[in-house]
Amino acid sequence: MLAAVARRGGSGSSALRLTAGPVVEALQGGGAETGCAACGQRRWASKKQGGSTQNGKDSNPKMLGIKLSGGQRCQPGNIIIRQRGTEFHPGPNVGMGRDHTIFALVDGRVKFSYSKLQDKRTISVEPSAQALAAMGLPKSKPAALQTAAL
């Protein structure tokens, strides 16, 4: 620890003189405090430690949601909605996969419906004329054809 002492010279200029002061006296006195403890030396980290952050980790997108809207044409196997859990329930001519994906079983148009009594949203497919003819059913009566849960 150096002490600064201002000293005026004869020419009127002020000069600064550095003196060791009590540190030198402590070292020369042979007291109990000798060495680095008397000098007041401390070691600091040579490199700053990096902090932690909670940013930067994000999961991959799962591409969930409605893929075909109500009234759109669909073919067998087309995914209508991808979901986690059964937000939408399968109706006639619609199947549900093991990950709750709802897909079309016949060629036709997508139909969304809501039941207030059961508080349930249902997705179904109204089959087209060609799909009805292929199944051997009359065109005028598109009844509930099939429901499959795979």
C-alpha positions, -999 to +999 in steps of 0.1 A: +000+000+000+017+031-012+009+065+002+011+096-020+027+126-004+027+160-022+059+180-020+065+214-031+098+222-047+116+255-047+104+265-082+067+264-071+059+231-090+043+204-070+057+169-074+042+137-062+063+114-042+053+078-035+062+063-001+057+028+012+045+040+046+032+014+071+039-016+049+077-012+050+075-005+087+056-037+093+081-057+073+111-042+089+097-042+124+097-080+125+062-082+139+038-110+136+024-099+103+051-107+077+050-118+041+019-117+018-006-112+047+011-080+056+012-068+020-025-074+017-022-095-014-052-114-027-056-138-055-085-133-079-099-156-106-079-154-138-109-163-159-144-151-154-167-179-147-196-184-171-231-181-158-260-204-165-289-196-187-323-210-192-327-199-228-318-219-259-336-252-252-367-257-272-385-288-283-391-298-319-425-288-333-451-316-333-472-302-362-505-307-343-538-292-353-565-293-379-553-304-414-586-304-433-614-279-426-651-286-427-664-291-462-631-300-478-627-332-499-607-361-484-596-395-495-591-426-475-561-422-452-560-384-453-553-370-419-580-346-407-566-336-374-536-344-353-541-339-315-529-349-281-558-366-263-593-366-277-603-330-281-622-341-312-639-376-313-642-398-343-676-400-360-689-421-389-664-430-417-635-417-396-607-436-378-585-427-349-549-438-346-530-447-314-517-412-311-553-398-314-548-387-350-582-387-368-581-398-404-607-405-432-618-440-440-638-432-472-638-407-500-660-377-492-662-343-474-652-335-439-679-325-414-674-311-379-703-313-354-708-304-317-731-321-293-742-299-264-758-328-245-725-347-244-703-316-247-683-334-274-669-323-307-671-349-334-655-352-368-671-373-396-668-378-433-699-376-456-691-401-483-692-390-520-714-406-546-685-427-559-677-440-524-714-450-519-715-468-552-683-486-544-698-498-511-730-509-529-752-485-510-779-462-525-769-426-532-798-411-514-792-426-480-757-418-467-761-435-433-734-441-408-712-465-427-684-475-406-663-463-376-630-478-369-606-472-340-572-485-349 
